[in-house]
Amino acid sequence: MLGLLTEGLGLDLPIVALSYISAAQAKQPALPRVVSTLRVGGVRVLLDDGQGHGEGSSHHEPKHGRVEEYPWDLALDNLD
């Protein structure tokens, strides 16, 4: 899967990443760096990360994610 994503970036294909992580996962210290790297690479990361990018999903409580509430329409609406 990662190979397809990296090739897509090299081909300048529109890529949208819509995170659905818990508040505990969001505390991972590498998250801001990874999100920034993806954005610099051209990925449209939809994540309310507290860095002025308020679009996208916010964090849910650990062990309380609900797949049926995943906002697929938001990801699809953000494809160019």
All heavy atoms as a GROMACS GRO file, in nm:
protein
  602
    1MET      N    1   0.081  -0.119   0.000
    1MET     CA    2   0.000   0.000   0.000
    1MET      C    3   0.086   0.126   0.000
    1MET      O    4   0.058   0.220  -0.071
    1MET     CB    5  -0.093  -0.002   0.121
    1MET     CG    6  -0.178   0.120   0.138
    1MET     SD    7  -0.311   0.135   0.021
    1MET     CE    8  -0.446   0.079   0.115
    2LEU      N    9   0.192   0.126   0.079
    2LEU     CA   10   0.278   0.243   0.086
    2LEU      C   11   0.342   0.273  -0.049
    2LEU      O   12   0.356   0.388  -0.088
    2LEU     CB   13   0.386   0.224   0.193
    2LEU     CG   14   0.477   0.343   0.219
    2LEU    CD1   15   0.397   0.466   0.258
    2LEU    CD2   16   0.578   0.309   0.327
    3GLY      N   17   0.379   0.167  -0.123
    3GLY     CA   18   0.436   0.187  -0.256
    3GLY      C   19   0.341   0.258  -0.350
    3GLY      O   20   0.381   0.343  -0.429
    4LEU      N   21   0.213   0.226  -0.341
    4LEU     CA   22   0.113   0.292  -0.426
    4LEU      C   23   0.100   0.439  -0.390
    4LEU      O   24   0.087   0.524  -0.477
    4LEU     CB   25  -0.023   0.223  -0.412
    4LEU     CG   26  -0.031   0.080  -0.466
    4LEU    CD1   27  -0.167   0.020  -0.432
    4LEU    CD2   28  -0.005   0.076  -0.615
    5LEU      N   29   0.104   0.468  -0.261
    5LEU     CA   30   0.094   0.608  -0.218
    5LEU      C   31   0.215   0.689  -0.261
    5LEU      O   32   0.201   0.801  -0.310
    5LEU     CB   33   0.076   0.616  -0.067
    5LEU     CG   34  -0.058   0.567  -0.014
    5LEU    CD1   35  -0.056   0.563   0.138
    5LEU    CD2   36  -0.171   0.653  -0.064
    6THR      N   37   0.333   0.633  -0.243
    6THR     CA   38   0.452   0.708  -0.282
    6THR      C   39   0.458   0.728  -0.432
    6THR      O   40   0.499   0.834  -0.480
    6THR     CB   41   0.581   0.640  -0.232
    6THR    OG1   42   0.587   0.507  -0.283
    6THR    CG2   43   0.587   0.638  -0.081
    7GLU      N   44   0.415   0.628  -0.508
    7GLU     CA   45   0.411   0.646  -0.653
    7GLU      C   46   0.307   0.750  -0.692
    7GLU      O   47   0.328   0.832  -0.780
    7GLU     CB   48   0.381   0.514  -0.724
    7GLU     CG   49   0.392   0.526  -0.874
    7GLU     CD   50   0.380   0.393  -0.946
    7GLU    OE1   51   0.334   0.295  -0.885
    7GLU    OE2   52   0.417   0.388  -1.064
    8GLY      N   53   0.193   0.748  -0.626
    8GLY     CA   54   0.089   0.848  -0.652
    8GLY      C   55   0.138   0.989  -0.629
    8GLY      O   56   0.108   1.081  -0.704
    9LEU      N   57   0.218   1.008  -0.524
    9LEU     CA   58   0.276   1.139  -0.498
    9LEU      C   59   0.372   1.178  -0.610
    9LEU      O   60   0.372   1.292  -0.656
    9LEU     CB   61   0.350   1.140  -0.364
    9LEU     CG   62   0.263   1.142  -0.240
    9LEU    CD1   63   0.347   1.118  -0.116
    9LEU    CD2   64   0.188   1.273  -0.230
   10GLY      N   65   0.451   1.082  -0.656
   10GLY     CA   66   0.544   1.109  -0.764
   10GLY      C   67   0.475   1.139  -0.896
   10GLY      O   68   0.530   1.209  -0.982
   11LEU      N   69   0.355   1.088  -0.913
   11LEU     CA   70   0.276   1.113  -1.034
   11LEU      C   71   0.185   1.235  -1.020
   11LEU      O   72   0.105   1.263  -1.108
   11LEU     CB   73   0.192   0.990  -1.068
   11LEU     CG   74   0.270   0.865  -1.108
   11LEU    CD1   75   0.178   0.744  -1.118
   11LEU    CD2   76   0.342   0.889  -1.240
   12ASP      N   77   0.198   1.304  -0.909
   12ASP     CA   78   0.116   1.422  -0.881
   12ASP      C   79  -0.033   1.393  -0.881
   12ASP      O   80  -0.115   1.476  -0.922
   12ASP     CB   81   0.148   1.536  -0.979
   12ASP     CG   82   0.290   1.587  -0.963
   12ASP    OD1   83   0.336   1.596  -0.848
   12ASP    OD2   84   0.354   1.617  -1.066
   13LEU      N   85  -0.071   1.274  -0.833
   13LEU     CA   86  -0.213   1.240  -0.819
   13LEU      C   87  -0.266   1.305  -0.691
   13LEU      O   88  -0.192   1.320  -0.592
   13LEU     CB   89  -0.230   1.088  -0.809
   13LEU     CG   90  -0.190   1.008  -0.931
   13LEU    CD1   91  -0.204   0.859  -0.902
   13LEU    CD2   92  -0.273   1.048  -1.052
   14PRO      N   93  -0.391   1.346  -0.690
   14PRO     CA   94  -0.446   1.403  -0.567
   14PRO      C   95  -0.463   1.293  -0.461
   14PRO      O   96  -0.521   1.189  -0.488
   14PRO     CB   97  -0.581   1.459  -0.610
   14PRO     CG   98  -0.618   1.380  -0.732
   14PRO     CD   99  -0.488   1.343  -0.799
   15ILE      N  100  -0.408   1.317  -0.344
   15ILE     CA  101  -0.418   1.221  -0.234
   15ILE      C  102  -0.474   1.293  -0.113
   15ILE      O  103  -0.424   1.399  -0.073
   15ILE     CB  104  -0.282   1.158  -0.202
   15ILE    CG1  105  -0.231   1.081  -0.325
   15ILE    CG2  106  -0.291   1.067  -0.080
   15ILE    CD1  107  -0.092   1.023  -0.309
   16VAL      N  108  -0.578   1.234  -0.056
   16VAL     CA  109  -0.640   1.288   0.064
   16VAL      C  110  -0.626   1.184   0.175
   16VAL      O  111  -0.653   1.066   0.153
   16VAL     CB  112  -0.790   1.319   0.041
   16VAL    CG1  113  -0.858   1.358   0.170
   16VAL    CG2  114  -0.806   1.427  -0.063
   17ALA      N  115  -0.582   1.228   0.291
   17ALA     CA  116  -0.574   1.141   0.408
   17ALA      C  117  -0.666   1.198   0.515
   17ALA      O  118  -0.651   1.312   0.556
   17ALA     CB  119  -0.431   1.135   0.460
   18LEU      N  120  -0.762   1.119   0.556
   18LEU     CA  121  -0.856   1.161   0.659
   18LEU      C  122  -0.836   1.072   0.780
   18LEU      O  123  -0.872   0.955   0.780
   18LEU     CB  124  -1.001   1.152   0.608
   18LEU     CG  125  -1.110   1.189   0.705
   18LEU    CD1  126  -1.091   1.330   0.759
   18LEU    CD2  127  -1.246   1.178   0.638
   19SER      N  128  -0.775   1.129   0.881
   19SER     CA  129  -0.742   1.054   1.001
   19SER      C  130  -0.866   1.028   1.087
   19SER      O  131  -0.959   1.108   1.090
   19SER     CB  132  -0.640   1.135   1.081
   19SER     OG  133  -0.616   1.073   1.204
   20TYR      N  134  -0.863   0.916   1.155
   20TYR     CA  135  -0.968   0.886   1.253
   20TYR      C  136  -0.896   0.821   1.370
   20TYR      O  137  -0.887   0.699   1.380
   20TYR     CB  138  -1.073   0.794   1.193
   20TYR     CG  139  -1.195   0.776   1.281
   20TYR    CD1  140  -1.279   0.883   1.306
   20TYR    CD2  141  -1.225   0.654   1.336
   20TYR    CE1  142  -1.390   0.868   1.388
   20TYR    CE2  143  -1.337   0.638   1.417
   20TYR     CZ  144  -1.419   0.744   1.442
   20TYR     OH  145  -1.529   0.730   1.522
   21ILE      N  146  -0.839   0.904   1.456
   21ILE     CA  147  -0.756   0.854   1.565
   21ILE      C  148  -0.814   0.895   1.700
   21ILE      O  149  -0.889   0.991   1.711
   21ILE     CB  150  -0.611   0.905   1.552
   21ILE    CG1  151  -0.604   1.057   1.557
   21ILE    CG2  152  -0.547   0.851   1.426
   21ILE    CD1  153  -0.463   1.113   1.555
   22SER      N  154  -0.772   0.820   1.801
   22SER     CA  155  -0.818   0.853   1.936
   22SER      C  156  -0.732   0.964   1.995
   22SER      O  157  -0.622   0.994   1.946
   22SER     CB  158  -0.811   0.729   2.026
   22SER     OG  159  -0.676   0.700   2.060
   23ALA      N  160  -0.781   1.023   2.102
   23ALA     CA  161  -0.705   1.128   2.171
   23ALA      C  162  -0.572   1.072   2.222
   23ALA      O  163  -0.472   1.144   2.224
   23ALA     CB  164  -0.788   1.184   2.285
   24ALA      N  165  -0.568   0.944   2.258
   24ALA     CA  166  -0.444   0.883   2.304
   24ALA      C  167  -0.345   0.872   2.188
   24ALA      O  168  -0.226   0.901   2.205
   24ALA     CB  169  -0.472   0.746   2.364
   25GLN      N  170  -0.392   0.832   2.071
   25GLN     CA  171  -0.304   0.823   1.954
   25GLN      C  172  -0.253   0.961   1.914
   25GLN      O  173  -0.139   0.976   1.869
   25GLN     CB  174  -0.377   0.760   1.837
   25GLN     CG  175  -0.407   0.613   1.856
   25GLN     CD  176  -0.499   0.561   1.748
   25GLN    OE1  177  -0.605   0.620   1.721
   25GLN    NE2  178  -0.460   0.452   1.683
   26ALA      N  179  -0.335   1.061   1.930
   26ALA     CA  180  -0.298   1.198   1.892
   26ALA      C  181  -0.186   1.254   1.979
   26ALA      O  182  -0.121   1.351   1.940
   26ALA     CB  183  -0.420   1.289   1.900
   27LYS      N  184  -0.161   1.193   2.094
   27LYS     CA  185  -0.052   1.237   2.181
   27LYS      C  186   0.085   1.188   2.134
   27LYS      O  187   0.186   1.229   2.189
   27LYS     CB  188  -0.077   1.189   2.324
   27LYS     CG  189  -0.194   1.257   2.391
   27LYS     CD  190  -0.212   1.204   2.532
   27LYS     CE  191  -0.331   1.269   2.599
   27LYS     NZ  192  -0.354   1.215   2.733
   28GLN      N  193   0.089   1.103   2.034
   28GLN     CA  194   0.215   1.053   1.981
   28GLN      C  195   0.300   1.171   1.936
   28GLN      O  196   0.257   1.251   1.852
   28GLN     CB  197   0.186   0.958   1.865
   28GLN     CG  198   0.298   0.918   1.775
   28GLN     CD  199   0.425   0.872   1.842
   28GLN    OE1  200   0.519   0.948   1.844
   28GLN    NE2  201   0.426   0.752   1.894
   29PRO      N  202   0.420   1.188   1.990
   29PRO     CA  203   0.499   1.307   1.958
   29PRO      C  204   0.540   1.318   1.812
   29PRO      O  205   0.571   1.428   1.766
   29PRO     CB  206   0.622   1.294   2.050
   29PRO     CG  207   0.622   1.156   2.101
   29PRO     CD  208   0.485   1.101   2.088
   30ALA      N  209   0.538   1.211   1.738
   30ALA     CA  210   0.577   1.218   1.596
   30ALA      C  211   0.464   1.267   1.507
   30ALA      O  212   0.488   1.303   1.391
   30ALA     CB  213   0.623   1.080   1.548
   31LEU      N  214   0.341   1.270   1.558
   31LEU     CA  215   0.226   1.304   1.473
   31LEU      C  216   0.240   1.439   1.403
   31LEU      O  217   0.222   1.446   1.281
   31LEU     CB  218   0.095   1.297   1.552
   31LEU     CG  219  -0.031   1.324   1.473
   31LEU    CD1  220  -0.053   1.219   1.365
   31LEU    CD2  221  -0.151   1.332   1.565
   32PRO      N  222   0.272   1.548   1.472
   32PRO     CA  223   0.283   1.677   1.401
   32PRO      C  224   0.386   1.675   1.289
   32PRO      O  225   0.364   1.730   1.182
   32PRO     CB  226   0.322   1.776   1.511
   32PRO     CG  227   0.276   1.713   1.638
   32PRO     CD  228   0.290   1.565   1.616
   33ARG      N  229   0.499   1.608   1.313
   33ARG     CA  230   0.604   1.601   1.211
   33ARG      C  231   0.558   1.521   1.090
   33ARG      O  232   0.581   1.560   0.976
   33ARG     CB  233   0.730   1.539   1.272
   33ARG     CG  234   0.845   1.526   1.174
   33ARG     CD  235   0.971   1.468   1.240
   33ARG     NE  236   0.949   1.360   1.334
   33ARG     CZ  237   0.937   1.231   1.300
   33ARG    NH1  238   0.943   1.195   1.174
   33ARG    NH2  239   0.919   1.140   1.393
   34VAL      N  240   0.493   1.410   1.115
   34VAL     CA  241   0.445   1.325   1.006
   34VAL      C  242   0.339   1.398   0.924
   34VAL      O  243   0.343   1.396   0.800
   34VAL     CB  244   0.390   1.191   1.061
   34VAL    CG1  245   0.320   1.112   0.953
   34VAL    CG2  246   0.502   1.111   1.123
   35VAL      N  247   0.245   1.463   0.991
   35VAL     CA  248   0.141   1.537   0.920
   35VAL      C  249   0.203   1.648   0.837
   35VAL      O  250   0.168   1.669   0.721
   35VAL     CB  251   0.036   1.593   1.019
   35VAL    CG1  252  -0.058   1.692   0.951
   35VAL    CG2  253  -0.042   1.479   1.082
   36SER      N  254   0.299   1.719   0.895
   36SER     CA  255   0.367   1.826   0.821
   36SER      C  256   0.440   1.771   0.699
   36SER      O  257   0.434   1.829   0.590
   36SER     CB  258   0.465   1.897   0.914
   36SER     OG  259   0.536   1.995   0.843
   37THR      N  260   0.509   1.660   0.715
   37THR     CA  261   0.582   1.599   0.603
   37THR      C  262   0.487   1.559   0.492
   37THR      O  263   0.515   1.581   0.373
   37THR     CB  264   0.662   1.476   0.652
   37THR    OG1  265   0.756   1.519   0.750
   37THR    CG2  266   0.735   1.408   0.537
   38LEU      N  267   0.375   1.499   0.527
   38LEU     CA  268   0.276   1.461   0.426
   38LEU      C  269   0.223   1.583   0.352
   38LEU      O  270   0.211   1.582   0.230
   38LEU     CB  271   0.161   1.383   0.490
   38LEU     CG  272   0.193   1.242   0.537
   38LEU    CD1  273   0.078   1.187   0.620
   38LEU    CD2  274   0.224   1.152   0.418
   39ARG      N  275   0.193   1.688   0.426
   39ARG     CA  276   0.141   1.810   0.364
   39ARG      C  277   0.244   1.873   0.270
   39ARG      O  278   0.210   1.917   0.160
   39ARG     CB  279   0.096   1.909   0.471
   39ARG     CG  280  -0.034   1.866   0.537
   39ARG     CD  281  -0.080   1.963   0.642
   39ARG     NE  282  -0.214   1.926   0.688
   39ARG     CZ  283  -0.258   1.943   0.811
   39ARG    NH1  284  -0.182   2.001   0.902
   39ARG    NH2  285  -0.380   1.906   0.844
   40VAL      N  286   0.370   1.877   0.312
   40VAL     CA  287   0.476   1.930   0.225
   40VAL      C  288   0.486   1.847   0.098
   40VAL      O  289   0.512   1.899  -0.011
   40VAL     CB  290   0.611   1.936   0.300
   40VAL    CG1  291   0.727   1.961   0.206
   40VAL    CG2  292   0.607   2.042   0.409
   41GLY      N  293   0.462   1.716   0.110
   41GLY     CA  294   0.468   1.627  -0.005
   41GLY      C  295   0.347   1.634  -0.096
   41GLY      O  296   0.343   1.567  -0.198
   42GLY      N  297   0.249   1.714  -0.059
   42GLY     CA  298   0.133   1.732  -0.145
   42GLY      C  299   0.008   1.657  -0.103
   42GLY      O  300  -0.094   1.662  -0.173
   43VAL      N  301   0.014   1.586   0.009
   43VAL     CA  302  -0.103   1.514   0.058
   43VAL      C  303  -0.195   1.612   0.130
   43VAL      O  304  -0.150   1.693   0.211
   43VAL     CB  305  -0.064   1.400   0.154
   43VAL    CG1  306  -0.186   1.332   0.212
   43VAL    CG2  307   0.026   1.300   0.084
   44ARG      N  308  -0.321   1.606   0.098
   44ARG     CA  309  -0.420   1.688   0.169
   44ARG      C  310  -0.460   1.610   0.293
   44ARG      O  311  -0.537   1.514   0.285
   44ARG     CB  312  -0.540   1.715   0.079
   44ARG     CG  313  -0.651   1.789   0.147
   44ARG     CD  314  -0.662   1.926   0.088
   44ARG     NE  315  -0.748   2.006   0.171
   44ARG     CZ  316  -0.831   2.096   0.126
   44ARG    NH1  317  -0.838   2.117  -0.003
   44ARG    NH2  318  -0.904   2.167   0.207
   45VAL      N  319  -0.403   1.646   0.408
   45VAL     CA  320  -0.431   1.576   0.534
   45VAL      C  321  -0.544   1.648   0.604
   45VAL      O  322  -0.533   1.766   0.637
   45VAL     CB  323  -0.306   1.572   0.624
   45VAL    CG1  324  -0.338   1.499   0.755
   45VAL    CG2  325  -0.189   1.506   0.552
   46LEU      N  326  -0.653   1.579   0.624
   46LEU     CA  327  -0.770   1.634   0.691
   46LEU      C  328  -0.767   1.588   0.836
   46LEU      O  329  -0.802   1.476   0.868
   46LEU     CB  330  -0.898   1.589   0.622
   46LEU     CG  331  -0.907   1.620   0.473
   46LEU    CD1  332  -1.034   1.561   0.414
   46LEU    CD2  333  -0.900   1.769   0.449
   47LEU      N  334  -0.718   1.676   0.921
   47LEU     CA  335  -0.703   1.642   1.061
   47LEU      C  336  -0.708   1.771   1.141
   47LEU      O  337  -0.634   1.865   1.111
   47LEU     CB  338  -0.569   1.572   1.085
   47LEU     CG  339  -0.529   1.545   1.230
   47LEU    CD1  340  -0.626   1.445   1.294
   47LEU    CD2  341  -0.387   1.494   1.236
   48ASP      N  342  -0.794   1.775   1.239
   48ASP     CA  343  -0.797   1.889   1.329
   48ASP      C  344  -0.680   1.872   1.425
   48ASP      O  345  -0.691   1.809   1.529
   48ASP     CB  346  -0.930   1.894   1.404
   48ASP     CG  347  -0.945   2.019   1.487
   48ASP    OD1  348  -0.850   2.100   1.492
   48ASP    OD2  349  -1.052   2.036   1.547
   49ASP      N  350  -0.564   1.925   1.385
   49ASP     CA  351  -0.442   1.899   1.458
   49ASP      C  352  -0.399   2.014   1.548
   49ASP      O  353  -0.289   2.014   1.603
   49ASP     CB  354  -0.329   1.864   1.364
   49ASP     CG  355  -0.298   1.974   1.264
   49ASP    OD1  356  -0.361   2.081   1.272
   49ASP    OD2  357  -0.212   1.952   1.177
   50GLY      N  358  -0.483   2.116   1.561
   50GLY     CA  359  -0.450   2.228   1.648
   50GLY      C  360  -0.342   2.319   1.590
   50GLY      O  361  -0.290   2.403   1.660
   51GLN      N  362  -0.308   2.304   1.464
   51GLN     CA  363  -0.206   2.386   1.400
   51GLN      C  364  -0.266   2.477   1.294
   51GLN      O  365  -0.202   2.509   1.195
   51GLN     CB  366  -0.099   2.298   1.337
   51GLN     CG  367  -0.024   2.213   1.437
   51GLN     CD  368   0.083   2.130   1.369
   51GLN    OE1  369   0.122   2.154   1.257
   51GLN    NE2  370   0.130   2.030   1.440
   52GLY      N  371  -0.390   2.515   1.313
   52GLY     CA  372  -0.454   2.603   1.218
   52GLY      C  373  -0.515   2.529   1.100
   52GLY      O  374  -0.563   2.589   1.006
   53HIS      N  375  -0.512   2.398   1.105
   53HIS     CA  376  -0.575   2.316   1.001
   53HIS      C  377  -0.696   2.250   1.065
   53HIS      O  378  -0.693   2.133   1.100
   53HIS     CB  379  -0.478   2.208   0.951
   53HIS     CG  380  -0.353   2.265   0.891
   53HIS    ND1  381  -0.239   2.285   0.964
   53HIS    CD2  382  -0.326   2.308   0.766
   53HIS    CE1  383  -0.145   2.337   0.886
   53HIS    NE2  384  -0.195   2.351   0.766
   54GLY      N  385  -0.803   2.326   1.085
   54GLY     CA  386  -0.918   2.278   1.157
   54GLY      C  387  -1.011   2.187   1.078
   54GLY      O  388  -1.109   2.140   1.131
   55GLU      N  389  -0.979   2.164   0.954
   55GLU     CA  390  -1.065   2.078   0.873
   55GLU      C  391  -1.042   1.932   0.909
   55GLU      O  392  -0.936   1.895   0.955
   55GLU     CB  393  -1.035   2.100   0.725
   55GLU     CG  394  -0.892   2.067   0.688
   55GLU     CD  395  -0.854   2.113   0.550
   55GLU    OE1  396  -0.942   2.150   0.472
   55GLU    OE2  397  -0.736   2.113   0.520
   56GLY      N  398  -1.140   1.853   0.887
   56GLY     CA  399  -1.124   1.710   0.908
   56GLY      C  400  -1.174   1.664   1.042
   56GLY      O  401  -1.239   1.736   1.116
   57SER      N  402  -1.138   1.542   1.072
   57SER     CA  403  -1.190   1.479   1.192
   57SER      C  404  -1.114   1.525   1.315
   57SER      O  405  -0.997   1.558   1.310
   57SER     CB  406  -1.181   1.327   1.179
   57SER     OG  407  -1.047   1.286   1.165
   58SER      N  408  -1.183   1.527   1.425
   58SER     CA  409  -1.118   1.552   1.553
   58SER      C  410  -1.099   1.417   1.621
   58SER      O  411  -1.145   1.315   1.572
   58SER     CB  412  -1.201   1.647   1.638
   58SER     OG  413  -1.329   1.594   1.657
   59HIS      N  414  -1.032   1.417   1.732
   59HIS     CA  415  -0.999   1.293   1.800
   59HIS      C  416  -1.118   1.242   1.882
   59HIS      O  417  -1.188   1.320   1.943
   59HIS     CB  418  -0.879   1.313   1.891
   59HIS     CG  419  -0.770   1.394   1.827
   59HIS    ND1  420  -0.714   1.362   1.706
   59HIS    CD2  421  -0.707   1.506   1.867
   59HIS    CE1  422  -0.621   1.449   1.676
   59HIS    NE2  423  -0.616   1.539   1.771
   60HIS      N  424  -1.134   1.112   1.884
   60HIS     CA  425  -1.238   1.053   1.967
   60HIS      C  426  -1.173   0.994   2.092
   60HIS      O  427  -1.051   0.980   2.100
   60HIS     CB  428  -1.316   0.945   1.890
   60HIS     CG  429  -1.229   0.836   1.834
   60HIS    ND1  430  -1.180   0.734   1.910
   60HIS    CD2  431  -1.182   0.816   1.708
   60HIS    CE1  432  -1.108   0.653   1.835
   60HIS    NE2  433  -1.106   0.701   1.712
   61GLU      N  434  -1.253   0.964   2.191
   61GLU     CA  435  -1.202   0.905   2.314
   61GLU      C  436  -1.148   0.764   2.284
   61GLU      O  437  -1.205   0.693   2.201
   61GLU     CB  438  -1.311   0.897   2.420
   61GLU     CG  439  -1.351   1.033   2.474
   61GLU     CD  440  -1.235   1.106   2.538
   61GLU    OE1  441  -1.160   1.046   2.618
   61GLU    OE2  442  -1.216   1.224   2.506
   62PRO      N  443  -1.039   0.725   2.350
   62PRO     CA  444  -0.986   0.591   2.328
   62PRO      C  445  -1.092   0.483   2.347
   62PRO      O  446  -1.174   0.492   2.438
   62PRO     CB  447  -0.875   0.579   2.433
   62PRO     CG  448  -0.832   0.720   2.457
   62PRO     CD  449  -0.959   0.802   2.445
   63LYS      N  450  -1.088   0.388   2.258
   63LYS     CA  451  -1.181   0.272   2.260
   63LYS      C  452  -1.325   0.310   2.229
   63LYS      O  453  -1.417   0.233   2.253
   63LYS     CB  454  -1.176   0.198   2.394
   63LYS     CG  455  -1.039   0.162   2.441
   63LYS     CD  456  -0.986   0.044   2.366
   63LYS     CE  457  -0.852   0.003   2.427
   63LYS     NZ  458  -0.778  -0.086   2.347
   64HIS      N  459  -1.348   0.432   2.176
   64HIS     CA  460  -1.484   0.475   2.145
   64HIS      C  461  -1.501   0.522   2.001
   64HIS      O  462  -1.592   0.598   1.970
   64HIS     CB  463  -1.527   0.588   2.242
   64HIS     CG  464  -1.554   0.538   2.379
   64HIS    ND1  465  -1.454   0.528   2.475
   64HIS    CD2  466  -1.666   0.493   2.438
   64HIS    CE1  467  -1.506   0.479   2.586
   64HIS    NE2  468  -1.634   0.457   2.566
   65GLY      N  469  -1.411   0.480   1.914
   65GLY     CA  470  -1.426   0.514   1.773
   65GLY      C  471  -1.545   0.440   1.714
   65GLY      O  472  -1.576   0.328   1.753
   66ARG      N  473  -1.614   0.504   1.622
   66ARG     CA  474  -1.732   0.443   1.560
   66ARG      C  475  -1.715   0.450   1.409
   66ARG      O  476  -1.729   0.556   1.350
   66ARG     CB  477  -1.858   0.514   1.604
   66ARG     CG  478  -1.883   0.504   1.755
   66ARG     CD  479  -2.004   0.583   1.797
   66ARG     NE  480  -2.118   0.556   1.711
   66ARG     CZ  481  -2.224   0.486   1.747
   66ARG    NH1  482  -2.232   0.437   1.868
   66ARG    NH2  483  -2.324   0.467   1.663
   67VAL      N  484  -1.684   0.336   1.350
   67VAL     CA  485  -1.658   0.329   1.206
   67VAL      C  486  -1.774   0.386   1.126
   67VAL      O  487  -1.753   0.454   1.025
   67VAL     CB  488  -1.627   0.184   1.164
   67VAL    CG1  489  -1.615   0.172   1.014
   67VAL    CG2  490  -1.501   0.135   1.232
   68GLU      N  491  -1.894   0.366   1.172
   68GLU     CA  492  -2.011   0.415   1.098
   68GLU      C  493  -2.019   0.567   1.095
   68GLU      O  494  -2.093   0.625   1.017
   68GLU     CB  495  -2.141   0.355   1.153
   68GLU     CG  496  -2.175   0.392   1.295
   68GLU     CD  497  -2.110   0.304   1.402
   68GLU    OE1  498  -2.025   0.219   1.368
   68GLU    OE2  499  -2.144   0.323   1.519
   69GLU      N  500  -1.941   0.634   1.180
   69GLU     CA  501  -1.940   0.780   1.182
   69GLU      C  502  -1.823   0.838   1.102
   69GLU      O  503  -1.806   0.960   1.099
   69GLU     CB  504  -1.935   0.830   1.326
   69GLU     CG  505  -2.063   0.800   1.402
   69GLU     CD  506  -2.058   0.848   1.546
   69GLU    OE1  507  -1.960   0.915   1.585
   69GLU    OE2  508  -2.153   0.819   1.620
   70TYR      N  509  -1.744   0.753   1.039
   70TYR     CA  510  -1.630   0.802   0.961
   70TYR      C  511  -1.682   0.889   0.847
   70TYR      O  512  -1.769   0.847   0.772
   70TYR     CB  513  -1.550   0.684   0.905
   70TYR     CG  514  -1.421   0.725   0.841
   70TYR    CD1  515  -1.307   0.748   0.917
   70TYR    CD2  516  -1.412   0.742   0.703
   70TYR    CE1  517  -1.189   0.785   0.859
   70TYR    CE2  518  -1.292   0.780   0.644
   70TYR     CZ  519  -1.182   0.801   0.723
   70TYR     OH  520  -1.064   0.838   0.664
   71PRO      N  521  -1.632   1.011   0.833
   71PRO     CA  522  -1.686   1.106   0.734
   71PRO      C  523  -1.630   1.086   0.593
   71PRO      O  524  -1.554   1.168   0.542
   71PRO     CB  525  -1.646   1.241   0.793
   71PRO     CG  526  -1.519   1.213   0.866
   71PRO     CD  527  -1.533   1.073   0.921
   72TRP      N  528  -1.669   0.977   0.528
   72TRP     CA  529  -1.621   0.948   0.392
   72TRP      C  530  -1.650   1.064   0.298
   72TRP      O  531  -1.569   1.094   0.210
   72TRP     CB  532  -1.687   0.821   0.338
   72TRP     CG  533  -1.640   0.697   0.405
   72TRP    CD1  534  -1.708   0.623   0.497
   72TRP    CD2  535  -1.513   0.634   0.389
   72TRP    NE1  536  -1.632   0.516   0.538
   72TRP    CE2  537  -1.512   0.520   0.473
   72TRP    CE3  538  -1.400   0.661   0.313
   72TRP    CZ2  539  -1.402   0.434   0.482
   72TRP    CZ3  540  -1.291   0.576   0.322
   72TRP    CH2  541  -1.294   0.465   0.405
   73ASP      N  542  -1.764   1.128   0.315
   73ASP     CA  543  -1.801   1.238   0.225
   73ASP      C  544  -1.700   1.352   0.232
   73ASP      O  545  -1.670   1.415   0.131
   73ASP     CB  546  -1.942   1.288   0.255
   73ASP     CG  547  -1.962   1.332   0.400
   73ASP    OD1  548  -1.895   1.276   0.490
   73ASP    OD2  549  -2.045   1.420   0.422
   74LEU      N  550  -1.643   1.376   0.349
   74LEU     CA  551  -1.543   1.482   0.363
   74LEU      C  552  -1.418   1.449   0.281
   74LEU      O  553  -1.364   1.534   0.213
   74LEU     CB  554  -1.508   1.501   0.510
   74LEU     CG  555  -1.407   1.610   0.543
   74LEU    CD1  556  -1.458   1.747   0.498
   74LEU    CD2  557  -1.379   1.609   0.692
   75ALA      N  558  -1.374   1.325   0.288
   75ALA     CA  559  -1.257   1.283   0.210
   75ALA      C  560  -1.285   1.296   0.060
   75ALA      O  561  -1.204   1.351  -0.015
   75ALA     CB  562  -1.217   1.140   0.246
   76LEU      N  563  -1.398   1.246   0.017
   76LEU     CA  564  -1.431   1.251  -0.126
   76LEU      C  565  -1.450   1.393  -0.173
   76LEU      O  566  -1.409   1.428  -0.286
   76LEU     CB  567  -1.557   1.167  -0.151
   76LEU     CG  568  -1.540   1.018  -0.127
   76LEU    CD1  569  -1.675   0.947  -0.140
   76LEU    CD2  570  -1.436   0.958  -0.219
   77ASP      N  571  -1.509   1.478  -0.092
   77ASP     CA  572  -1.529   1.619  -0.129
   77ASP      C  573  -1.397   1.695  -0.145
   77ASP      O  574  -1.393   1.797  -0.211
   77ASP     CB  575  -1.616   1.692  -0.027
   77ASP     CG  576  -1.761   1.647  -0.029
   77ASP    OD1  577  -1.802   1.581  -0.127
   77ASP    OD2  578  -1.833   1.678   0.068
   78ASN      N  579  -1.290   1.645  -0.083
   78ASN     CA  580  -1.162   1.714  -0.087
   78ASN      C  581  -1.068   1.663  -0.195
   78ASN      O  582  -0.955   1.709  -0.206
   78ASN     CB  583  -1.093   1.707   0.049
   78ASN     CG  584  -1.145   1.813   0.141
   78ASN    OD1  585  -1.097   1.926   0.138
   78ASN    ND2  586  -1.244   1.781   0.221
   79LEU      N  587  -1.113   1.568  -0.276
   79LEU     CA  588  -1.033   1.528  -0.392
   79LEU      C  589  -1.046   1.631  -0.501
   79LEU      O  590  -1.155   1.682  -0.527
   79LEU     CB  591  -1.080   1.392  -0.444
   79LEU     CG  592  -1.032   1.270  -0.365
   79LEU    CD1  593  -1.100   1.145  -0.418
   79LEU    CD2  594  -0.881   1.256  -0.374
   80ASP      N  595  -0.937   1.664  -0.565
   80ASP     CA  596  -0.941   1.761  -0.675
   80ASP      C  597  -1.001   1.698  -0.799
   80ASP      O  598  -0.985   1.587  -0.828
   80ASP     CB  599  -0.801   1.813  -0.707
   80ASP     CG  600  -0.747   1.898  -0.592
   80ASP    OD1  601  -0.826   1.963  -0.523
   80ASP    OD2  602  -0.627   1.898  -0.574
   0.00000   0.00000   0.00000
